Amino acid sequence: MEKHSGHVMLVDDDRLFQAFIQDTLQERGFKVTGVLDGLQAVTLAESEPPDLILLDIVLPKMNGLDILQILRQSPITSDIPILLITGDKREEVLIRGLRLGAEDVLFKPISPIELTLRLELSIKRKRRMEKLIDTIRRHVDPKIANEVIDQPIDCPQLRRVFVTVLFSDLRGLSRLTRMLPPEQASQLLNGLVDELVRCVQHFNGTLDKFLGDGLTAFFGVSGSQSDNEIRAVRTAVEMVQAFQKFEHLRSAGPQEAVDMGIGIASGDILLGQIGNKITSRLTAIGTPINEAARLSSLAKGQQILISKAVRQSLPPEFQAERRPSASADSLEDPNIFRVLVSPPST
């Protein structure tokens, strides 16, 4: 007999039926928790979420359809597959159960073979979806991943949001890694990337994407905050300090020039899904992104360059000076400021 896996909660007040189903499923490898009433089912499902719930409709204290509605409204149990069990074969019972969010409705008496197959298929679908969501969250910042996953298909494609954009550019890193054995290059890259991502997450930023040897991060994606600029600049300072420590640890390696430049700008962007019916992606469009990228390209020697708007939003304790102008007729650029960074602590 094929063995299955998964934790099933069986909610039914018929002790004989419950014992029969438990024996049937346990014999096939499932872990089964039996519950006799609806209130206990709701409490237990939220404290120890199972892989699947078998839910009888006729129960004491609270009927199965009411329980189904409660479980679907809870963020803890909303995604658990729920199969309703009933001896009432009226079409309206089936339709109401499905509309409330049941994955399927099984009618008594239930064939052990049919029950086992339906459970296994439901649990496999749930695990495939969990794996897919986990993969998305590993490759995309959790805030953006949640927006992609939770966004209704028919919602507006773009929304306007005020954010602070941080654009970090690493120069010479690719050249350096080509000189190293693959294992050492991988360790070097992963170590530095981990540090930069940690800095973004430390100040509650949203990592947008890696671009070659750089990255883009937003502050304010999940709701504009009054301290977006402050958190972005603190992130940049911490990134530079982390990079300087990294260089010190690398001093025994090849002496190739590796540099970092960071640009920060603020303003409105359009954020949302762009694409067609076949494929789409979450995209950010706006002048602040281009401005931050331009400032990053101008930043040399681990500089942090910020726009005038960002500088005006910073409190006095942040030290920043006007950046010398690239033109010969002006000593300073009135729209670009350089943030002063203290040496990293040892």
C-alpha positions as CSV (number, residue, x, y, z in Angstrom):
1,M,0.0,0.0,0.0
2,E,1.4,3.4,-1.0
3,K,2.3,5.6,2.0
4,H,1.3,9.3,2.1
5,S,2.3,12.2,4.3
6,G,0.6,15.2,5.7
7,H,-1.2,16.4,8.8
8,V,-5.0,16.2,8.5
9,M,-7.5,17.7,11.0
10,L,-10.8,15.8,11.0
11,V,-13.7,17.7,12.4
12,D,-16.8,15.4,13.0
13,D,-18.9,14.8,16.1
14,D,-19.7,11.2,15.0
15,R,-17.2,9.2,17.0
16,L,-17.6,6.0,15.0
17,F,-17.2,7.8,11.7
18,Q,-14.2,9.7,13.1
19,A,-12.6,6.5,14.3
20,F,-13.1,4.9,10.9
21,I,-11.6,7.8,9.0
22,Q,-8.7,8.1,11.4
23,D,-7.8,4.4,11.1
24,T,-8.1,4.6,7.3
25,L,-5.8,7.7,6.9
26,Q,-3.3,6.7,9.6
27,E,-2.9,3.3,7.9
28,R,-1.9,5.2,4.7
29,G,0.7,7.4,6.4
30,F,-1.3,10.5,7.3
31,K,-1.1,12.1,10.7
32,V,-4.7,12.7,11.9
33,T,-6.0,15.0,14.7
34,G,-9.6,14.4,15.6
35,V,-11.9,17.2,16.8
36,L,-15.5,16.9,17.9
37,D,-16.8,20.5,17.7
38,G,-16.4,23.6,15.7
39,L,-15.1,26.0,18.4
40,Q,-12.3,23.6,19.2
41,A,-11.5,23.2,15.5
42,V,-11.0,27.0,15.0
43,T,-8.8,27.3,18.1
44,L,-6.6,24.3,17.2
45,A,-6.4,25.2,13.5
46,E,-4.9,28.6,14.4
47,S,-2.5,27.3,17.1
48,E,-1.3,24.3,15.1
49,P,-2.3,24.7,11.4
50,P,-2.7,21.4,9.6
51,D,-2.0,20.6,6.0
52,L,-5.7,20.0,5.3
53,I,-9.0,20.1,7.2
54,L,-11.8,17.6,6.7
55,L,-14.9,19.4,8.0
56,D,-18.3,18.0,8.6
57,I,-21.2,20.4,8.0
58,V,-23.5,19.3,10.8
59,L,-21.7,20.0,14.1
60,P,-22.7,21.0,17.7
61,K,-22.2,24.7,18.8
62,M,-21.3,25.9,15.3
63,N,-22.0,24.4,11.9
64,G,-19.3,23.6,9.4
65,L,-20.2,26.4,7.0
66,D,-19.8,29.0,9.7
67,I,-16.5,27.4,10.7
68,L,-15.4,27.5,7.1
69,Q,-16.2,31.2,6.8
70,I,-14.2,31.9,10.0
71,L,-11.2,29.9,8.9
72,R,-11.2,31.6,5.4
73,Q,-11.1,35.1,7.1
74,S,-8.2,34.3,9.3
75,P,-4.7,35.1,7.8
76,I,-3.3,32.0,9.6
77,T,-5.8,29.5,8.2
78,S,-7.0,31.2,5.0
79,D,-4.8,29.1,2.7
80,I,-5.4,25.7,4.3
81,P,-7.3,23.3,1.9
82,I,-10.7,22.5,3.5
83,L,-12.8,19.6,2.3
84,L,-16.4,19.6,3.5
85,I,-18.1,16.3,4.5
86,T,-21.9,15.9,4.4
87,G,-24.7,13.5,3.9
88,D,-26.9,16.3,2.4
89,K,-26.5,16.0,-1.3
90,R,-28.6,19.0,-2.3
91,E,-27.1,21.2,-4.9
92,E,-27.5,24.4,-2.8
93,V,-25.3,22.8,-0.1
94,L,-22.5,22.1,-2.6
95,I,-22.7,25.5,-4.1
96,R,-22.7,27.4,-0.8
97,G,-19.7,25.4,0.5
98,L,-17.7,26.1,-2.7
99,R,-18.6,29.8,-2.6
100,L,-17.4,30.1,1.0
101,G,-14.0,28.7,0.0
102,A,-14.2,24.9,0.4
103,E,-11.8,23.2,-2.0
104,D,-14.3,20.4,-2.5
105,V,-17.4,18.8,-1.0
106,L,-17.4,15.0,-0.2
107,F,-20.6,13.2,0.3
108,K,-21.1,10.4,2.8
109,P,-20.6,7.4,2.6
110,I,-17.0,8.1,1.5
111,S,-14.8,5.6,-0.3
112,P,-11.4,5.2,1.5
113,I,-9.7,5.2,-1.9
114,E,-11.4,8.3,-3.2
115,L,-10.8,10.1,0.2
116,T,-7.1,9.2,0.1
117,L,-6.7,10.5,-3.5
118,R,-8.5,13.7,-2.8
119,L,-6.4,14.4,0.3
120,E,-3.2,13.7,-1.4
121,L,-4.0,15.9,-4.4
122,S,-5.1,18.8,-2.2
123,I,-1.9,18.6,-0.1
124,K,0.3,18.3,-3.1
125,R,-1.3,21.5,-4.6
126,K,-0.8,23.3,-1.3
127,R,2.8,22.3,-1.1
128,R,3.5,23.3,-4.7
129,M,2.0,26.7,-4.0
130,E,4.0,27.1,-0.8
131,K,7.2,26.2,-2.7
132,L,6.4,28.7,-5.5
133,I,5.7,31.5,-3.0
134,D,8.9,30.6,-1.1
135,T,10.9,30.8,-4.3
136,I,9.4,34.2,-5.1
137,R,10.3,35.5,-1.6
138,R,13.9,34.2,-1.8
139,H,14.5,36.0,-5.1
140,V,12.5,39.2,-4.4
141,D,12.4,41.5,-1.4
142,P,9.5,40.2,0.8
143,K,7.6,43.5,0.7
144,I,7.6,43.5,-3.1
145,A,6.9,39.7,-3.2
146,N,3.9,40.2,-1.0
147,E,2.6,42.9,-3.2
148,V,2.9,40.7,-6.3
149,I,1.3,37.7,-4.5
150,D,-1.6,39.6,-2.9
151,Q,-2.4,41.9,-5.8
152,P,-5.8,41.1,-7.4
153,I,-5.6,40.4,-11.1
154,D,-8.2,43.1,-11.9
155,C,-6.7,45.9,-9.7
156,P,-5.2,49.0,-11.3
157,Q,-1.8,48.3,-12.8
158,L,0.1,51.2,-11.4
159,R,-0.1,53.4,-8.3
160,R,1.7,56.6,-7.4
161,V,3.8,56.5,-4.3
162,F,6.3,58.9,-2.8
163,V,9.6,57.1,-2.1
164,T,13.3,57.7,-1.5
165,V,15.4,55.8,-3.9
166,L,18.9,54.5,-3.1
167,F,21.1,53.4,-6.0
168,S,24.4,51.7,-5.2
169,D,27.1,51.0,-7.8
170,L,30.1,48.7,-7.3
171,R,33.0,49.3,-9.7
172,G,35.8,46.9,-10.4
173,L,34.2,44.0,-8.6
174,S,33.6,42.0,-11.7
175,R,37.2,42.4,-12.8
176,L,38.4,41.4,-9.4
177,T,36.3,38.2,-9.3
178,R,37.6,37.1,-12.7
179,M,41.1,37.0,-11.2
180,L,40.0,34.7,-8.4
181,P,39.1,30.9,-8.3
182,P,35.3,30.4,-8.7
183,E,34.9,29.3,-5.0
184,Q,36.7,32.4,-3.7
185,A,34.9,34.7,-6.1
186,S,31.5,33.3,-5.0
187,Q,32.4,33.7,-1.3
188,L,33.6,37.2,-1.9
189,L,30.4,38.2,-3.8
190,N,28.0,36.5,-1.5
191,G,29.7,38.0,1.5
192,L,29.5,41.6,0.2
193,V,25.9,41.2,-1.2
194,D,24.8,39.8,2.2
195,E,26.2,42.8,3.9
196,L,24.6,45.3,1.6
197,V,21.2,43.6,1.8
198,R,21.5,43.5,5.6
199,C,22.0,47.3,5.6
200,V,18.9,47.8,3.5
201,Q,16.8,45.5,5.7
202,H,18.2,47.1,8.9
203,F,16.5,50.4,8.1
204,N,13.4,48.8,6.7
205,G,14.1,49.5,3.1
206,T,12.7,47.5,0.2
207,L,15.3,45.8,-2.1
208,D,14.1,46.3,-5.7
209,K,16.8,44.6,-7.8
210,F,20.4,43.9,-8.5
211,L,21.7,45.6,-11.6
212,G,25.1,44.2,-12.6
213,D,27.4,45.2,-9.8
214,G,24.8,47.4,-8.0
215,L,21.5,47.4,-6.4
216,T,18.4,49.6,-6.1
217,A,16.4,50.0,-2.9
218,F,13.2,52.0,-2.0
219,F,12.1,53.6,1.2
220,G,8.4,54.1,1.6
221,V,7.0,51.5,-0.8
222,S,4.7,50.0,1.9
223,G,3.4,53.4,2.9
224,S,5.2,56.8,2.7
225,Q,6.9,57.7,6.0
226,S,8.3,61.0,7.2
227,D,11.7,59.5,7.8
228,N,12.2,57.9,4.3
229,E,15.2,60.1,3.6
230,I,16.8,59.6,7.0
231,R,16.6,55.8,6.7
232,A,18.0,55.9,3.2
233,V,21.0,58.0,4.2
234,R,21.6,55.9,7.3
235,T,21.5,52.8,5.1
236,A,24.0,54.3,2.7
237,V,26.4,55.3,5.5
238,E,26.2,51.8,6.9
239,M,26.8,50.3,3.4
240,V,29.9,52.4,2.9
241,Q,31.2,51.4,6.3
242,A,30.5,47.7,5.6
243,F,32.3,48.1,2.3
244,Q,35.3,49.6,3.9
245,K,35.5,46.8,6.4
246,F,35.2,44.3,3.5
247,E,38.1,46.0,1.7
248,H,40.2,45.7,4.8
249,L,39.6,42.0,5.1
250,R,40.4,41.7,1.4
251,S,43.8,43.5,1.7
252,A,45.8,40.3,1.3
253,G,44.1,39.5,-2.0
254,P,44.7,41.0,-5.5
255,Q,45.2,44.7,-5.4
256,E,42.6,45.6,-8.1
257,A,40.8,48.9,-7.6
258,V,37.3,48.3,-6.2
259,D,35.1,51.3,-5.6
260,M,31.5,52.1,-4.5
261,G,29.3,55.1,-5.3
262,I,25.8,55.7,-3.8
263,G,23.1,58.1,-5.1
264,I,19.9,59.0,-3.2
265,A,16.9,60.9,-4.5
266,S,13.2,61.4,-3.5
267,G,10.0,61.9,-5.3
268,D,6.9,60.3,-6.8
269,I,7.2,57.0,-8.8
270,L,4.7,54.7,-10.4
271,L,4.8,51.3,-9.0
272,G,2.9,48.2,-10.2
273,Q,2.5,45.5,-12.7
274,I,3.5,46.1,-16.3
275,G,3.2,43.4,-19.0
276,N,0.6,41.5,-21.0
277,K,-1.8,38.7,-20.4
278,I,1.0,36.1,-20.6
279,T,3.7,37.7,-18.4
280,S,4.2,40.8,-16.3
281,R,6.5,42.1,-13.6
282,L,6.4,44.6,-10.8
283,T,8.1,47.7,-12.1
284,A,9.0,51.1,-10.8
285,I,9.1,54.1,-13.1
286,G,9.9,57.7,-12.2
287,T,12.4,60.6,-12.2
288,P,13.8,59.8,-8.7
289,I,15.1,56.4,-10.0
290,N,17.0,58.1,-12.9
291,E,18.2,60.8,-10.6
292,A,19.5,58.4,-8.0
293,A,21.3,56.4,-10.7
294,R,22.9,59.6,-12.1
295,L,24.1,60.6,-8.6
296,S,25.5,57.1,-8.1
297,S,27.5,57.4,-11.4
298,L,29.0,60.7,-10.2
299,A,29.9,59.4,-6.8
300,K,33.6,58.5,-6.6
301,G,35.7,57.1,-3.8
302,Q,32.8,55.6,-1.8
303,Q,30.9,58.9,-1.8
304,I,27.2,59.2,-1.0
305,L,25.6,61.9,-3.2
306,I,22.1,63.1,-2.4
307,S,19.7,65.4,-4.2
308,K,18.8,68.8,-2.9
309,A,15.3,67.6,-1.9
310,V,16.8,64.8,0.2
311,R,19.2,67.2,1.9
312,Q,16.3,69.5,2.8
313,S,14.5,66.6,4.5
314,L,17.4,65.7,6.7
315,P,17.7,67.0,10.3
316,P,20.7,69.3,11.1
317,E,22.8,66.5,12.7
318,F,23.4,65.0,9.3
319,Q,26.6,66.4,7.9
320,A,26.5,67.1,4.2
321,E,28.4,69.6,2.0
322,R,27.8,70.8,-1.5
323,R,29.6,68.7,-4.2
324,P,32.1,70.6,-6.3
325,S,30.7,71.4,-9.7
326,A,32.0,69.7,-12.8
327,S,31.8,73.0,-14.7
328,A,34.6,75.5,-14.7
329,D,32.5,78.5,-13.9
330,S,31.2,77.3,-10.6
331,L,32.9,75.9,-7.5
332,E,29.9,74.1,-6.2
333,D,26.9,72.3,-7.6
334,P,23.8,73.7,-5.8
335,N,21.7,70.6,-6.4
336,I,24.0,67.9,-5.2
337,F,25.3,67.3,-1.7
338,R,27.9,64.8,-0.4
339,V,27.2,63.1,2.9
340,L,30.2,62.9,5.2
341,V,30.8,59.4,6.4
342,S,32.7,58.5,9.6
343,P,35.3,55.7,9.4
344,P,33.9,52.3,10.3
345,S,34.3,51.2,13.9
346,T,36.7,48.3,14.4
